[in-house]
Amino acid sequence: MNTYLSFSLELGLTILTCVLITSYLRPHLKRVLLDLCKTEERAQFWTAFSNILLIGLPSIIALGFHPQSFTLEASIFEIVGRLSANLAGYLFALVGIGVIVTFFAIAAPKPKVDAK
């Protein structure tokens, strides 16, 4: 397989996978951020920031791919192995965002509930 094609396929699959997963998570993350940030503008900023991180980190990892195989079979296994590493980068970014959101959810002031 052509090295340019292998590189393009690996990068394209990484970006497509990250965009699809991030699109699925976006509305849920935005609701949590809106609750924590208290304003729509702040929640939009942190949602955009999270989206860039969740797509950007695996994409940067994917840019480091240097195809070594020249046969189709070996190239496919090499691409799949690299996709695994790229998705590990995605999960690393997602866990990082989760830790930060959890910290602020715990530290955020809670509204007082009137006891009747």
C-alpha positions in Angstrom: 0.0 0.0 0.0 1.2 3.5 -0.8 2.7 5.3 2.3 0.7 8.5 1.5 -2.5 6.5 1.3 -1.7 4.7 4.6 -1.0 8.0 6.3 -4.1 9.6 4.9 -6.3 6.7 5.8 -5.0 6.6 9.4 -5.4 10.3 9.9 -8.8 10.4 8.3 -10.1 7.5 10.3 -8.8 9.0 13.5 -10.4 12.4 12.8 -13.7 10.8 11.7 -13.9 8.6 14.8 -13.1 11.4 17.2 -15.6 13.7 15.5 -18.4 11.1 15.8 -17.7 10.3 19.4 -17.4 14.0 20.3 -20.7 14.7 18.5 -22.3 12.1 20.6 -20.9 13.4 23.9 -21.4 17.2 23.1 -25.0 17.6 24.3 -24.4 15.8 27.5 -21.2 17.6 28.3 -22.8 21.0 27.4 -25.7 20.3 29.9 -23.2 19.5 32.7 -21.0 22.6 31.8 -24.1 24.8 31.7 -25.0 23.7 35.2 -21.5 24.3 36.5 -20.8 27.6 34.6 -24.2 29.2 35.2 -24.1 31.1 31.9 -24.6 30.0 28.4 -21.5 31.8 27.1 -19.1 30.1 29.6 -20.6 26.7 28.9 -20.2 27.3 25.1 -16.6 28.3 25.6 -15.7 25.2 27.7 -17.7 22.9 25.3 -15.7 24.3 22.4 -12.5 23.9 24.3 -13.3 20.3 25.2 -14.2 19.6 21.6 -10.9 20.9 20.3 -9.0 18.9 22.9 -10.9 15.7 22.2 -10.3 16.0 18.4 -6.9 17.8 18.5 -5.0 15.5 20.8 -5.7 12.3 18.8 -5.1 14.1 15.6 -1.7 15.3 16.8 -0.8 11.8 17.8 -2.0 10.6 14.3 0.3 13.1 12.6 3.3 11.1 14.0 2.4 8.0 12.0 5.2 6.9 9.6 4.0 3.9 7.6 6.6 1.2 7.4 4.7 -1.6 5.6 4.5 -2.0 1.9 2.0 -4.9 1.6 -1.7 -4.4 2.0 -2.1 -6.9 4.8 0.7 -5.4 6.9 -0.5 -1.9 6.2 -3.9 -2.7 7.5 -2.6 -4.1 10.8 -0.2 -1.2 11.1 -3.1 1.3 10.6 -5.3 -0.5 13.1 -2.5 -0.5 15.7 -2.0 3.2 15.2 -5.8 3.9 15.5 -5.7 2.0 18.8 -3.0 4.4 20.1 -4.9 7.4 18.7 -8.1 6.4 20.5 -6.0 5.9 23.7 -5.1 9.6 23.3 -8.8 10.4 23.0 -9.6 8.5 26.1 -6.7 10.2 27.9 -8.2 13.6 27.0 -11.7 12.5 27.9 -10.5 11.3 31.4 -8.7 14.6 31.8 -11.8 16.5 31.1 -13.8 14.2 33.3 -11.4 14.8 36.3 -11.6 18.5 35.9 -15.4 18.6 35.5 -15.7 16.3 38.5 -13.4 18.5 40.6 -15.5 21.6 39.8 -18.7 19.8 40.3 -17.6 18.9 43.8 -16.1 22.3 44.5 -19.0 24.3 43.1 -21.3 25.9 45.7 -24.5 24.0 46.1 -27.8 25.8 46.2 -29.4 25.7 49.7 -32.6 23.7 49.9 -35.2 25.0 52.3 -36.4 22.4 54.8 -40.1 22.5 55.4 
